[in-house]
Amino acid sequence: MKLAYYPGCVSKSTGKEMDASTRAVCGALGIELEELDDWNCCGATHVSNELVAAGLAARNMAQTDLPIMTACSICYSNLRAAAQRLEEHETLEKVNAVLDKKYSGARIRHALDVILEALAENDERIVVPLKELKVAPYYGCLLTRPAGLYSPEFPIILEKLIKRLQAEPVDFRLMTICCGGPIFMPQEKAAEDIAFKILSEAKRAGAEVIVTVCPLCHLMLDAKQQVLEQKHGVRIGIPVLYVTQLAGIALGLGPEELGLDMNSVSPMVVVERMYARLSE
């Protein structure tokens, strides 16, 4: 399988472990990634002008005829939303009028979907079954938007992958609510309260790790976790893994390949327990 790869801005800064684990997992699964040339920001959550947002995304999507994969649910949502807007003739004409390479259509895929498809074809690549590992599947709010591929209320694709890796998805009731990240700057307390609620629910559900598909969600639940523990006087201690990191552990990839040392809440106690099975 050959796919175009859109890394997104975070993969080059605060989310390098997302990029590293994505490339490592795809390599282990025999998926060839061709990074887009001279890609630009997808617009993230900051571009309110829909035409400008569509133009930013179209410039990226026009660079290839291959299906485009990204591991970031913000980029995934923005690229898909732009592709839908560009089905309107007037929007397409306005955008293409300013592009050197003209947009003519694109198929956008998330790394989660790609990994699950590859494992469904050959799950013998799983060399470290994650048996008995209790995982909270956390979708956040953007993977399921715009609508059309996954149910916004009851998505199940993360649970499917967790089970494929032979881990156990816990009953996690807050799996699709926003992490609070988009309002963190103007409403820090409200954002932190939301993140603490999500972490508390994951702990109540018995999760040993939380798996996410979004770098902003990862920031709120992983990087902010110690601050939230101190603020509320409680111990949470739940590692937060990108879905590519979780899959990489099951594929027997090493901590350095998966960027596990970059996680704020160290997952190594859990990971070493899983890796011990490989040596057995």
RAMOGI-V317691 format. One record per residue. N is the residue number from 0. RES is the residue in one letter. PHI is phi in radians with two decimals (NA if undefined). OMEGA is omega in degrees with one decimal (none if undefined). NEAR is the number of other ideal C-beta (glycine too) atoms within 12 Angstrom. Layout:
BEGIN
n res phi omega near
N RES PHI OMEGA NEAR
N RES PHI OMEGA NEAR
END
This chain:
BEGIN
n res phi omega near
0 M NA 177.7 23
1 K -2.13 -177.7 17
2 L -2.33 167.7 35
3 A -1.33 -176.3 31
4 Y -2.10 174.9 36
5 Y -1.89 -174.8 47
6 P -1.24 -174.2 34
7 G 1.42 -172.0 42
8 C -1.10 -174.5 29
9 V -1.10 -178.2 32
10 S -1.13 179.7 34
11 K -1.76 -177.6 19
12 S -2.39 -174.1 17
13 T -1.39 -178.4 24
14 G -2.08 -178.2 37
15 K -1.06 179.3 27
16 E -1.19 175.7 41
17 M -1.13 -179.8 48
18 D -1.15 -178.4 36
19 A -1.07 -178.2 31
20 S -1.22 177.2 43
21 T -1.12 -179.7 46
22 R -1.14 -178.0 31
23 A -1.16 -178.9 33
24 V -1.16 179.1 44
25 C -1.08 176.6 37
26 G -1.08 -179.9 24
27 A -1.16 -179.1 29
28 L -1.62 178.9 34
29 G 1.32 178.8 19
30 I -1.67 -179.2 34
31 E -1.52 179.4 19
32 L -1.85 176.4 31
33 E -2.01 -176.2 23
34 E -1.11 178.8 26
35 L -1.06 177.1 30
36 D -1.30 169.8 16
37 D 0.87 -179.6 13
38 W -1.28 178.8 28
39 N -2.13 179.2 28
40 C -1.00 179.7 28
41 C -1.33 -176.5 41
42 G 1.92 178.9 30
43 A 0.83 179.4 27
44 T -1.81 -168.6 31
45 H -1.80 -175.0 17
46 V -1.64 -177.0 21
47 S -1.51 178.7 10
48 N -1.39 -173.5 14
49 E -1.11 -179.8 21
50 L -1.20 177.4 24
51 V -1.13 179.1 24
52 A -1.07 178.4 34
53 A -1.12 179.2 38
54 G -1.14 178.1 33
55 L -1.04 -179.7 35
56 A -1.19 -178.0 44
57 A -1.09 179.0 41
58 R -1.05 176.3 33
59 N -1.22 -173.1 39
60 M -1.19 -178.1 43
61 A -1.31 -174.5 34
62 Q -1.41 -174.5 27
63 T -2.61 172.3 29
64 D -1.75 179.7 18
65 L -1.36 168.7 24
66 P -1.02 -175.5 29
67 I -1.84 179.2 43
68 M -1.91 171.1 42
69 T -2.39 178.1 50
70 A -1.74 -176.4 48
71 C -1.74 -177.0 47
72 S -1.25 175.5 49
73 I -1.18 177.1 45
74 C -1.07 -179.5 48
75 Y -1.02 -179.8 39
76 S -1.14 -178.7 39
77 N -1.15 179.9 41
78 L -1.15 179.2 45
79 R -1.18 179.0 37
80 A -1.09 178.8 31
81 A -1.13 179.2 39
82 A -1.04 177.7 35
83 Q -1.20 178.9 27
84 R -1.10 -176.4 30
85 L -1.32 171.4 35
86 E -1.30 176.0 20
87 E -1.39 -173.7 16
88 H -1.02 -177.3 11
89 E -1.12 178.7 14
90 T -1.12 179.8 26
91 L -1.05 -179.7 27
92 E -1.11 -178.7 18
93 K -1.13 -179.2 21
94 V -1.21 -177.9 33
95 N -1.16 179.1 23
96 A -1.13 -178.2 15
97 V -1.97 -179.6 19
98 L -1.74 173.1 24
99 D -1.23 174.8 13
100 K -1.69 -173.7 20
101 K -1.41 178.4 19
102 Y -1.43 179.7 34
103 S -2.34 179.5 19
104 G 2.23 -179.2 21
105 A -2.79 172.4 33
106 R -1.98 -176.3 23
107 I -1.90 179.4 39
108 R -2.24 174.6 35
109 H -1.67 -179.6 42
110 A -0.97 178.7 49
111 L -0.99 -179.5 46
112 D -1.15 -179.2 33
113 V -1.13 -179.7 39
114 I -1.12 -179.9 48
115 L -1.08 178.8 31
116 E -1.11 -178.9 25
117 A -1.14 -179.9 31
118 L -1.28 177.4 32
119 A -1.13 179.1 20
120 E -1.36 -178.2 16
121 N -2.77 -179.3 17
122 D -1.51 174.5 22
123 E -1.21 176.8 14
124 R -1.24 177.5 27
125 I -1.34 -177.4 33
126 V -1.83 176.6 23
127 V -2.21 178.8 32
128 P -1.01 -175.2 27
129 L -1.56 -176.4 37
130 K -1.07 176.4 19
131 E 1.26 177.1 16
132 L -1.41 -177.8 35
133 K -1.60 -172.2 26
134 V -2.09 173.1 45
135 A -1.58 178.4 41
136 P -1.39 -179.2 44
137 Y -2.08 -177.5 49
138 Y -1.47 -169.0 41
139 G 1.25 -171.5 45
140 C -1.89 -170.7 34
141 L -1.84 -179.8 39
142 L -1.03 -175.8 46
143 T -1.61 -179.0 31
144 R -2.23 -3.0 27
145 P -1.17 -176.5 22
146 A -1.11 175.6 16
147 G 2.42 -179.3 15
148 L -1.88 -177.9 24
149 Y -2.16 177.3 33
150 S -1.16 177.9 16
151 P -1.11 -178.3 21
152 E -1.56 -173.7 15
153 F -2.34 175.6 15
154 P -1.23 -178.8 31
155 I -2.32 -172.6 22
156 I -1.15 177.3 33
157 L -1.12 177.6 43
158 E -1.09 178.0 28
159 K -1.06 -179.7 22
160 L -1.20 178.8 38
161 I -1.00 178.8 40
162 K -1.18 178.2 25
163 R -1.08 177.6 31
164 L -1.43 176.9 43
165 Q 1.25 172.1 25
166 A -1.57 -175.4 35
167 E -2.04 176.4 25
168 P -1.27 178.6 35
169 V -1.54 177.6 29
170 D -1.33 -171.6 18
171 F -2.00 -169.8 34
172 R -1.26 -176.6 20
173 L -1.78 -169.9 32
174 M -1.19 -176.9 40
175 T -2.02 178.7 30
176 I -1.45 179.7 25
177 C -1.15 -179.1 35
178 C -1.33 -176.2 46
179 G 1.65 -176.8 32
180 G -0.96 -177.8 38
181 P -1.09 -179.4 26
182 I -1.91 -173.4 21
183 F -1.09 -177.6 25
184 M -1.21 -178.5 14
185 P -1.39 -175.5 11
186 Q -2.34 -173.1 15
187 E -1.03 -177.6 19
188 K -1.09 -180.0 17
189 A -1.08 179.6 20
190 A -1.12 179.8 28
191 E -1.15 177.2 29
192 D -1.10 178.4 23
193 I -1.13 -179.3 30
194 A -1.07 179.4 46
195 F -1.12 178.1 32
196 K -1.09 179.7 25
197 I -1.13 -179.9 44
198 L -1.11 180.0 43
199 S -1.12 179.0 27
200 E -1.17 177.8 26
201 A -1.11 178.8 39
202 K -1.17 178.2 29
203 R -1.05 -178.7 19
204 A -1.33 177.8 26
205 G 1.55 -178.4 20
206 A -1.22 172.5 38
207 E -1.61 174.1 33
208 V -2.50 170.6 48
209 I -1.94 177.6 52
210 V -2.00 -176.7 52
211 T -2.30 -177.0 51
212 V -2.13 -171.8 50
213 C -2.37 -179.6 46
214 P -1.16 177.6 44
215 L -1.25 174.6 42
216 C -1.08 179.8 47
217 H -1.08 178.1 45
218 L -1.06 -176.3 35
219 M -1.18 -174.7 40
220 L -1.62 -178.3 49
221 D -1.71 -175.0 44
222 A -1.16 -178.2 26
223 K -1.58 -171.2 33
224 Q -1.10 -179.0 35
225 Q -1.11 177.4 24
226 V -1.06 180.0 24
227 L -1.18 176.1 34
228 E -1.07 -179.3 22
229 Q -1.16 -178.1 14
230 K -1.14 -175.1 18
231 H -1.75 177.8 20
232 G 1.15 179.8 9
233 V -2.31 176.1 17
234 R -1.80 177.0 15
235 I -1.79 172.2 35
236 G 1.07 179.0 24
237 I -1.89 175.8 43
238 P -1.08 178.4 40
239 V -2.05 -176.2 49
240 L -1.91 165.8 51
241 Y -1.16 -179.6 49
242 V -1.04 178.5 51
243 T -1.22 176.1 48
244 Q -1.21 179.0 51
245 L -1.08 178.7 50
246 A -1.10 -179.2 46
247 G -1.10 177.0 45
248 I -1.08 179.9 47
249 A -1.13 178.7 42
250 L -1.45 177.4 38
251 G 1.43 178.9 27
252 L -1.34 -175.7 34
253 G -1.39 -179.9 23
254 P -0.97 -179.2 27
255 E -1.18 179.3 17
256 E -1.08 -175.9 27
257 L -1.67 179.3 40
258 G 1.14 -176.1 32
259 L -1.19 177.9 38
260 D -1.28 -179.7 20
261 M -1.53 179.2 33
262 N -1.22 -178.6 38
263 S -1.19 174.3 27
264 V -1.60 -173.4 32
265 S -1.06 176.5 22
266 P -1.60 -167.4 37
267 M -1.16 177.1 24
268 V -1.08 178.6 19
269 V -1.19 -176.7 34
270 V -1.13 -179.7 33
271 E -1.10 176.2 19
272 R -1.13 178.6 22
273 M -1.24 -178.6 40
274 Y -1.15 179.1 28
275 A -1.03 179.4 15
276 R -1.19 178.5 21
277 L -1.12 -179.8 20
278 S -1.21 177.9 11
279 E -1.20 none 10
END
